[in-house]
Amino acid sequence: MNILVLHGVNLDQFGRRDPRHYGTATLADIDRTLADLAAELGVRLECFQTNHEGEMCERIHRAHAEAVDAVLINAGAWTHYSIAIADALAILTVPIVEVHMSNIHAREPFRHHSVIAPIARGQICGFGVDSYLLGLRAALSLVRAAKAEAA
């Protein structure tokens, strides 16, 4: 099983950026923690981060061609306005799980809206690094359920 983790704009600044909302874990820490859980669950995981919207869209397009089984995405600020990323995700036919370190619904009003939410099977936010871990477990569960249903 192959799961792609997408980290959006500015998320390479985890550990330095606003620890009150995002904690002190770095993106490398998050990727390492995800890799450990993926190994435990028997999942092949690829993590990808970019600050360039077109590059993110191109990676999503490749995910379709590579037959990735699920996508876990924290699009960062793009969550709230990137129709391009939402459209790229909509091409996929696999489960998409949206995650956020902070509770976007308890923050500034502009953060309450997600253009990804209508495409995602679910959204997990507000649990720090655990949002990613819960998201990975949710993605795996969705893939297993789909495979069982297809059998």
C-alpha positions as CSV (number, residue, x, y, z in Angstrom):
1,M,0.0,0.0,0.0
2,N,1.4,3.4,-1.0
3,I,0.4,6.6,0.7
4,L,1.5,10.1,-0.3
5,V,1.9,12.8,2.3
6,L,1.8,16.3,0.9
7,H,3.1,19.3,2.9
8,G,2.2,22.7,1.5
9,V,3.5,26.2,1.6
10,N,5.6,27.3,4.6
11,L,5.3,24.0,6.3
12,D,9.1,23.6,6.0
13,Q,9.2,26.2,8.7
14,F,7.6,24.0,11.4
15,G,9.7,24.2,14.5
16,R,10.4,27.9,13.9
17,R,7.0,29.2,13.0
18,D,4.5,30.2,15.7
19,P,5.1,27.4,18.2
20,R,1.9,28.4,20.1
21,H,-0.1,27.0,17.1
22,Y,2.3,24.5,15.6
23,G,4.5,23.3,18.4
24,T,8.3,22.8,18.1
25,A,8.5,19.7,15.9
26,T,10.2,20.3,12.6
27,L,9.0,18.9,9.3
28,A,11.8,16.4,9.5
29,D,10.5,15.3,12.9
30,I,7.0,14.9,11.5
31,D,8.2,12.9,8.5
32,R,10.3,10.6,10.7
33,T,7.3,10.0,13.1
34,L,5.1,9.3,10.1
35,A,7.7,6.9,8.6
36,D,7.9,5.0,11.9
37,L,4.1,4.6,12.1
38,A,4.0,3.6,8.4
39,A,6.6,0.9,9.0
40,E,4.6,-0.4,11.9
41,L,1.5,-0.5,9.8
42,G,3.2,-2.0,6.7
43,V,2.6,1.0,4.6
44,R,5.0,2.5,2.0
45,L,5.1,6.3,2.6
46,E,6.4,9.2,0.5
47,C,6.5,12.7,2.0
48,F,6.7,15.7,-0.3
49,Q,6.9,19.4,0.6
50,T,7.0,22.5,-1.6
51,N,6.4,26.2,-1.4
52,H,5.5,26.3,-5.1
53,E,1.8,25.8,-6.0
54,G,2.5,24.5,-9.6
55,E,5.0,22.0,-8.2
56,M,2.4,20.8,-5.8
57,C,-0.1,20.3,-8.6
58,E,2.5,18.5,-10.7
59,R,3.2,16.1,-7.7
60,I,-0.5,15.4,-7.4
61,H,-0.8,14.7,-11.1
62,R,2.1,12.2,-10.8
63,A,0.3,10.6,-7.8
64,H,-2.6,9.7,-10.2
65,A,-0.2,8.2,-12.7
66,E,1.6,6.2,-10.0
67,A,-1.6,4.7,-8.7
68,V,-1.0,6.0,-5.1
69,D,-3.6,4.4,-2.8
70,A,-4.3,7.5,-0.6
71,V,-3.2,11.0,0.0
72,L,-2.7,12.8,3.3
73,I,-2.4,16.6,2.8
74,N,-1.7,19.6,4.8
75,A,-1.8,22.3,2.2
76,G,-0.9,25.1,4.7
77,A,-2.3,28.5,3.6
78,W,-3.3,27.0,0.2
79,T,-6.0,25.2,2.1
80,H,-8.0,28.4,2.1
81,Y,-7.7,29.6,-1.5
82,S,-5.9,27.3,-3.9
83,I,-8.5,26.2,-6.5
84,A,-5.6,24.9,-8.5
85,I,-4.6,22.4,-5.8
86,A,-8.3,21.5,-5.2
87,D,-8.8,20.8,-8.9
88,A,-5.6,18.7,-9.0
89,L,-6.8,16.7,-6.0
90,A,-10.2,16.2,-7.6
91,I,-8.6,14.3,-10.4
92,L,-7.6,11.5,-7.9
93,T,-10.0,8.7,-7.3
94,V,-8.3,7.6,-4.0
95,P,-9.1,8.7,-0.5
96,I,-7.8,12.1,0.5
97,V,-7.4,13.0,4.2
98,E,-6.9,16.7,5.1
99,V,-4.8,17.4,8.2
100,H,-3.7,20.5,10.1
101,M,-1.5,20.8,13.2
102,S,-3.7,23.7,14.6
103,N,-7.4,23.8,14.9
104,I,-8.2,25.9,11.9
105,H,-11.8,26.4,13.1
106,A,-10.7,28.1,16.3
107,R,-8.4,30.6,14.6
108,E,-8.8,33.6,12.4
109,P,-12.0,33.6,10.3
110,F,-10.2,33.2,7.0
111,R,-8.8,29.9,8.2
112,H,-12.2,28.4,8.8
113,H,-12.8,27.8,5.1
114,S,-11.1,24.9,3.2
115,V,-11.3,24.5,-0.5
116,I,-9.9,21.0,0.0
117,A,-12.6,19.8,2.5
118,P,-15.3,19.1,-0.2
119,I,-12.8,16.8,-2.0
120,A,-11.4,15.1,1.1
121,R,-13.0,12.1,2.8
122,G,-12.3,13.8,6.2
123,Q,-10.4,16.5,8.0
124,I,-8.3,16.1,11.2
125,C,-7.1,19.3,12.9
126,G,-5.9,20.6,16.2
127,F,-3.9,17.7,17.5
128,G,-0.4,18.8,16.5
129,V,1.8,16.1,15.1
130,D,-0.9,13.6,16.1
131,S,-3.1,15.1,13.4
132,Y,-0.7,13.5,10.9
133,L,-0.7,10.2,12.7
134,L,-4.4,10.1,13.0
135,G,-4.7,11.0,9.3
136,L,-2.4,8.2,8.3
137,R,-4.4,5.7,10.2
138,A,-7.6,7.1,8.7
139,A,-6.2,6.9,5.2
140,L,-5.1,3.3,5.7
141,S,-8.6,2.4,7.1
142,L,-10.3,4.0,4.1
143,V,-8.1,2.1,1.6
144,R,-8.6,-1.2,3.4
145,A,-12.4,-0.7,3.5
146,A,-12.4,0.1,-0.2
147,K,-10.4,-3.0,-1.0
148,A,-12.6,-5.2,1.1
149,E,-15.7,-3.8,-0.6
150,A,-14.2,-4.4,-4.0
151,A,-13.4,-8.1,-3.1
